[in-house]
Amino acid sequence: MVTDNWRHLPAPARPVAVAVTAAVDAVRKGEAEALDDAVNDLAALDPAHAGLILGTTVRLLLEEGHPDGLTADDVRTALASCVRAHPDAHPQVVLWLLAGALGVLDEDGIPAPQPAALARNAALLLTDLLAGRDPRVWLTAALTEIQHTQLND
């Protein structure tokens, strides 16, 4: 089981890492039932923990692909790429995830998407941004950054 690979993580991060890894794996294999299970697991977790980890992972992947900085066109390209690669991706939810990851989400008057929609679209977005790379590497990098940030605050 994937859980064994995450023993080094703090307890609140483990279920997020397990669910995200399972979701990305299910998307890659085209296993709808496994994706549904992983999405349900992810959606049931503390949204603050899951959102921080997912958002940081997305931001790191975007920054890695654009070391000179991101432009609005880069964000549009990421959105379009995800939606083209995954026809069941919801463009508004993917945009919400991108904006949240980049710290530019303006939530005034706009209700947040449902946890299951956020979880499913996060799995699709991460799968697209990872482009075949190991999600464990990027989740570990995100968790390391979160830990450093929390220690310095």
C-alpha positions as CSV (number, residue, x, y, z in Angstrom):
1,M,0.0,0.0,0.0
2,V,1.1,3.6,-0.7
3,T,0.7,4.5,3.0
4,D,4.0,2.8,3.8
5,N,5.9,5.3,1.6
6,W,4.6,8.3,3.6
7,R,5.5,7.2,7.2
8,H,8.1,10.1,7.3
9,L,5.3,12.7,6.9
10,P,3.4,14.4,9.7
11,A,0.2,12.6,10.4
12,P,-2.1,15.3,8.9
13,A,-0.3,15.1,5.6
14,R,-0.3,11.4,5.2
15,P,-3.9,10.8,4.1
16,V,-3.6,13.8,1.6
17,A,-0.4,12.3,0.1
18,V,-2.0,8.9,-0.1
19,A,-5.2,10.1,-1.7
20,V,-3.4,12.4,-4.2
21,T,-1.0,9.7,-5.3
22,A,-3.9,7.3,-5.7
23,A,-5.9,9.8,-7.7
24,V,-3.1,10.7,-10.1
25,D,-2.4,7.0,-10.6
26,A,-6.0,6.3,-11.3
27,V,-6.2,9.2,-13.8
28,R,-3.1,7.9,-15.6
29,K,-4.5,4.4,-15.8
30,G,-7.9,5.5,-16.8
31,E,-9.5,3.7,-13.8
32,A,-12.7,5.6,-13.2
33,E,-13.7,3.6,-10.1
34,A,-10.3,4.0,-8.5
35,L,-10.4,7.7,-9.3
36,D,-13.8,8.0,-7.7
37,D,-12.5,6.3,-4.5
38,A,-9.4,8.5,-4.3
39,V,-11.5,11.7,-5.0
40,N,-13.9,10.6,-2.2
41,D,-11.0,10.1,0.2
42,L,-9.5,13.4,-0.7
43,A,-12.8,15.3,-0.5
44,A,-13.4,13.9,3.0
45,L,-10.1,15.3,4.4
46,D,-9.6,18.6,6.2
47,P,-9.9,21.1,3.4
48,A,-7.3,23.4,4.9
49,H,-4.7,20.7,5.0
50,A,-5.6,19.2,1.6
51,G,-5.8,22.7,0.0
52,L,-2.5,23.8,1.3
53,I,-0.7,20.7,0.1
54,L,-2.4,20.6,-3.3
55,G,-2.0,24.3,-3.8
56,T,1.6,24.3,-2.9
57,T,2.2,21.3,-5.2
58,V,0.5,23.0,-8.1
59,R,2.4,26.2,-7.5
60,L,5.7,24.4,-7.5
61,L,4.9,22.6,-10.7
62,L,3.9,25.8,-12.4
63,E,7.0,27.6,-11.1
64,E,9.2,24.8,-12.3
65,G,7.8,25.1,-15.8
66,H,8.2,28.9,-15.8
67,P,11.4,29.7,-14.0
68,D,11.3,33.3,-15.2
69,G,7.8,33.9,-13.8
70,L,4.3,33.2,-14.8
71,T,2.2,35.3,-17.0
72,A,-1.6,35.3,-17.5
73,D,-1.0,33.5,-20.8
74,D,0.9,30.8,-18.9
75,V,-2.0,30.2,-16.6
76,R,-4.4,30.1,-19.5
77,T,-2.2,27.6,-21.2
78,A,-2.2,25.4,-18.1
79,L,-5.9,25.7,-17.9
80,A,-6.4,24.8,-21.5
81,S,-4.0,21.9,-21.4
82,C,-5.8,20.3,-18.5
83,V,-9.2,20.7,-20.0
84,R,-8.0,19.4,-23.4
85,A,-6.3,16.4,-21.8
86,H,-9.2,15.6,-19.4
87,P,-12.6,16.2,-21.0
88,D,-14.3,15.8,-17.7
89,A,-12.3,18.6,-16.1
90,H,-14.4,21.6,-15.2
91,P,-12.7,24.8,-16.5
92,Q,-14.1,27.0,-13.7
93,V,-12.9,24.7,-11.0
94,V,-9.5,24.2,-12.6
95,L,-9.2,28.0,-12.8
96,W,-10.2,28.3,-9.1
97,L,-7.5,25.8,-8.3
98,L,-4.9,27.7,-10.3
99,A,-5.8,31.0,-8.8
100,G,-5.7,29.6,-5.3
101,A,-2.4,27.9,-5.9
102,L,-0.9,31.2,-7.1
103,G,-2.4,33.2,-4.2
104,V,-4.6,35.4,-6.5
105,L,-8.0,33.9,-5.7
106,D,-10.6,36.5,-5.0
107,E,-13.3,34.7,-3.1
108,D,-15.6,37.7,-2.4
109,G,-19.1,36.7,-3.3
110,I,-18.1,33.5,-5.1
111,P,-19.0,30.3,-3.5
112,A,-16.3,27.7,-3.4
113,P,-16.7,24.6,-5.5
114,Q,-17.8,21.5,-3.7
115,P,-15.0,19.4,-2.1
116,A,-15.5,16.5,-4.5
117,A,-15.3,18.8,-7.5
118,L,-12.1,20.4,-6.1
119,A,-10.6,17.0,-5.4
120,R,-11.4,15.6,-8.9
121,N,-10.2,18.6,-10.8
122,A,-7.1,18.9,-8.6
123,A,-6.3,15.3,-9.5
124,L,-6.7,16.1,-13.2
125,L,-4.7,19.3,-13.0
126,L,-1.9,17.6,-11.1
127,T,-1.8,14.7,-13.5
128,D,-1.5,17.2,-16.4
129,L,1.1,19.3,-14.8
130,L,3.2,16.3,-13.7
131,A,3.4,15.1,-17.3
132,G,4.3,11.6,-16.3
133,R,6.6,12.5,-13.4
134,D,6.4,10.9,-10.0
135,P,3.8,12.8,-7.8
136,R,5.7,11.6,-4.7
137,V,8.6,13.8,-5.6
138,W,6.5,16.9,-6.0
139,L,4.3,16.2,-2.9
140,T,7.5,15.8,-0.8
141,A,8.8,19.0,-2.2
142,A,5.5,20.8,-1.4
143,L,5.5,19.4,2.1
144,T,9.1,20.4,2.7
145,E,8.3,23.9,1.6
146,I,5.2,24.0,3.9
147,Q,7.3,22.8,6.8
148,H,10.0,25.5,6.2
149,T,7.4,28.2,5.9
150,Q,5.7,27.1,9.1
151,L,9.0,27.0,10.9
152,N,9.9,30.5,9.8
153,D,6.6,32.0,10.7
